Amino acid sequence: MAASHKRRNRRGFLLAVLIAAMAFGLLVLMDRPLLCTCGRLELWHGALDSGNSQHIADWYSLSHVIHGFLFYALTRWLLRRQPLGMRLALAVGIEAAWEILENSPVIIDRYRTATIALGYSGDSIVNSMSDIAMMALGFVFAARAPLWLTVALAIGLELLALVVIRDNLTLNILMLTWPVEAIRDWQAAL
């Protein structure tokens, strides 16, 4: 790897960290709670209750890993000549933008009206930062693993979430953009 390519790669990784730090700052300015208002911090919150999106990881963290797989594929296709660090910075920028948008009143209200997340109040800052880290983990995994393994893992994560919580990235996108009453009823029956 040429010296200039290595420098750009390092700059990309540094830029990814700076973008995540900016997202943290914006979430603070948006007055998002740092931690779960329940008063404790859990590494894993597996229950489907008001603790979702409030702790470090939950069932929806799986979808953020898949975001990383998808962002890696997209940046590899569109920006093949850019170093990995720069492509990761772009992926972190997209994920950070989603975390900011996801915690805006318009998306919080959309989740409440169009999905089974009736009491959803947005993410804690810790959860949002973890979501960005989960995406980065998925991105780096996809950069290192064979394509077949990344695809198999994405399908496995989607099926696992579907079986356990009757929700996953695919259904989340569908229900946010074009809600299907039959799916909402099936999800609510859990």
C-alpha positions as CSV (number, residue, x, y, z in Angstrom):
1,M,0.0,0.0,0.0
2,A,1.4,3.4,-1.0
3,A,2.2,5.9,1.8
4,S,-0.5,8.3,0.7
5,H,-3.1,5.5,0.6
6,K,-2.1,4.5,4.1
7,R,-2.4,8.1,5.3
8,R,-5.9,8.4,3.7
9,N,-6.9,5.1,5.3
10,R,-5.8,6.3,8.8
11,R,-7.5,9.6,8.2
12,G,-10.7,7.8,7.3
13,F,-10.6,5.8,10.5
14,L,-10.0,9.0,12.4
15,L,-12.8,10.7,10.5
16,A,-15.2,7.9,11.4
17,V,-14.4,8.4,15.1
18,L,-15.0,12.2,14.7
19,I,-18.3,11.6,13.0
20,A,-19.4,9.4,15.8
21,A,-18.3,12.0,18.3
22,M,-20.3,14.6,16.4
23,A,-23.4,12.3,16.5
24,F,-22.9,12.0,20.3
25,G,-22.8,15.8,20.6
26,L,-26.0,16.3,18.4
27,L,-27.9,13.7,20.5
28,V,-26.9,15.6,23.6
29,L,-28.1,18.8,22.0
30,M,-31.4,17.0,21.1
31,D,-31.7,16.4,24.8
32,R,-31.7,12.6,24.4
33,P,-31.2,10.7,27.7
34,L,-27.6,9.5,28.1
35,L,-28.7,6.2,29.8
36,C,-31.9,4.3,30.3
37,T,-34.2,6.4,32.5
38,C,-34.8,3.1,34.4
39,G,-31.6,3.9,36.3
40,R,-29.5,1.0,35.2
41,L,-27.3,0.0,32.3
42,E,-27.5,-3.5,30.8
43,L,-25.0,-5.0,28.3
44,W,-27.9,-7.0,26.7
45,H,-31.6,-6.2,27.1
46,G,-33.5,-9.1,25.6
47,A,-37.0,-8.3,26.7
48,L,-39.5,-6.6,24.4
49,D,-40.5,-3.7,26.6
50,S,-39.7,-0.1,27.3
51,G,-36.0,-1.1,27.8
52,N,-35.6,-1.6,24.1
53,S,-33.2,0.9,22.5
54,Q,-32.2,2.1,26.0
55,H,-29.3,-0.2,26.9
56,I,-26.0,-1.1,25.1
57,A,-27.5,-3.9,23.0
58,D,-30.9,-5.5,22.3
59,W,-32.5,-7.5,19.5
60,Y,-32.4,-4.5,17.2
61,S,-28.6,-4.4,17.4
62,L,-28.6,-7.3,15.0
63,S,-30.1,-5.0,12.3
64,H,-27.3,-2.5,12.8
65,V,-24.7,-5.2,12.2
66,I,-26.5,-5.9,8.9
67,H,-26.4,-2.2,8.1
68,G,-22.6,-2.6,8.3
69,F,-22.7,-5.5,5.8
70,L,-24.9,-3.5,3.4
71,F,-22.8,-0.3,3.8
72,Y,-19.6,-2.2,3.1
73,A,-21.1,-3.7,-0.1
74,L,-22.4,-0.3,-1.2
75,T,-19.1,1.5,-0.6
76,R,-17.1,-1.4,-2.2
77,W,-19.2,-1.1,-5.2
78,L,-19.3,2.7,-5.5
79,L,-15.9,3.6,-4.0
80,R,-13.7,0.6,-4.7
81,R,-10.5,2.7,-5.1
82,Q,-11.0,4.5,-1.8
83,P,-9.2,3.0,1.3
84,L,-11.2,1.0,3.8
85,G,-11.0,3.8,6.4
86,M,-12.6,6.4,4.1
87,R,-15.4,4.0,3.2
88,L,-15.9,3.3,6.9
89,A,-16.1,7.0,7.5
90,L,-18.9,7.3,4.9
91,A,-20.7,4.4,6.5
92,V,-20.4,5.9,10.0
93,G,-21.8,9.2,8.5
94,I,-24.8,7.4,7.1
95,E,-25.4,5.5,10.3
96,A,-25.0,8.6,12.5
97,A,-27.4,10.5,10.3
98,W,-29.9,7.7,10.7
99,E,-29.4,7.7,14.5
100,I,-30.1,11.5,14.5
101,L,-33.2,11.1,12.3
102,E,-34.4,8.1,14.2
103,N,-34.5,10.1,17.4
104,S,-36.4,13.0,15.8
105,P,-40.0,13.5,16.7
106,V,-41.2,12.7,13.2
107,I,-39.6,9.2,13.2
108,I,-40.5,8.5,16.8
109,D,-44.1,9.3,16.0
110,R,-43.9,7.2,12.9
111,Y,-42.7,4.2,14.9
112,R,-45.5,4.7,17.3
113,T,-48.2,4.9,14.7
114,A,-47.0,2.5,12.0
115,T,-45.3,-0.3,14.0
116,I,-45.8,-2.3,17.1
117,A,-43.5,0.0,19.0
118,L,-46.4,1.9,20.6
119,G,-44.5,3.2,23.6
120,Y,-41.3,3.9,21.7
121,S,-39.6,7.1,22.9
122,G,-36.4,7.0,21.0
123,D,-32.9,5.7,21.8
124,S,-30.7,6.6,24.8
125,I,-27.4,8.1,23.7
126,V,-25.6,4.9,24.9
127,N,-27.8,2.8,22.6
128,S,-27.3,5.1,19.6
129,M,-23.6,5.0,20.0
130,S,-23.7,1.3,20.4
131,D,-25.8,1.1,17.2
132,I,-23.1,3.0,15.3
133,A,-20.4,0.7,16.8
134,M,-22.5,-2.4,15.8
135,M,-22.7,-1.1,12.2
136,A,-18.9,-0.5,12.2
137,L,-18.4,-4.1,13.5
138,G,-20.6,-5.4,10.7
139,F,-18.7,-3.3,8.2
140,V,-15.3,-4.5,9.3
141,F,-16.5,-8.1,9.4
142,A,-17.8,-7.8,5.8
143,A,-14.5,-6.4,4.8
144,R,-12.6,-9.4,6.2
145,A,-15.0,-12.3,5.7
146,P,-15.8,-14.2,2.5
147,L,-19.0,-12.9,0.8
148,W,-20.8,-16.2,1.3
149,L,-20.2,-16.0,5.1
150,T,-21.4,-12.4,5.3
151,V,-24.6,-13.2,3.3
152,A,-25.2,-16.4,5.4
153,L,-24.8,-14.4,8.6
154,A,-27.1,-11.6,7.5
155,I,-29.8,-14.2,6.6
156,G,-29.2,-15.9,9.9
157,L,-29.5,-12.7,11.9
158,E,-32.7,-11.7,10.1
159,L,-34.2,-15.1,10.7
160,L,-33.2,-15.2,14.3
161,A,-34.8,-11.8,15.0
162,L,-37.9,-12.8,13.0
163,V,-38.3,-16.0,15.1
164,V,-37.6,-14.5,18.5
165,I,-39.2,-11.0,18.3
166,R,-41.2,-11.2,15.1
167,D,-39.3,-8.2,13.8
168,N,-36.1,-7.6,11.8
169,L,-34.5,-5.1,9.5
170,T,-36.6,-6.1,6.5
171,L,-39.9,-5.8,8.4
172,N,-38.8,-2.6,10.1
173,I,-38.2,-1.0,6.8
174,L,-41.5,-2.3,5.4
175,M,-43.5,-1.2,8.4
176,L,-42.0,2.3,8.5
177,T,-42.5,2.9,4.7
178,W,-45.6,1.0,3.9
179,P,-47.3,-0.5,7.0
180,V,-49.2,-3.8,6.5
181,E,-51.9,-4.3,9.0
182,A,-51.7,-8.1,8.9
183,I,-48.0,-8.0,9.8
184,R,-48.6,-5.5,12.6
185,D,-51.3,-7.9,14.0
186,W,-49.0,-10.9,13.7
187,Q,-46.2,-9.0,15.5
188,A,-48.5,-7.8,18.2
189,A,-49.7,-11.3,19.0
190,L,-46.2,-12.2,20.4
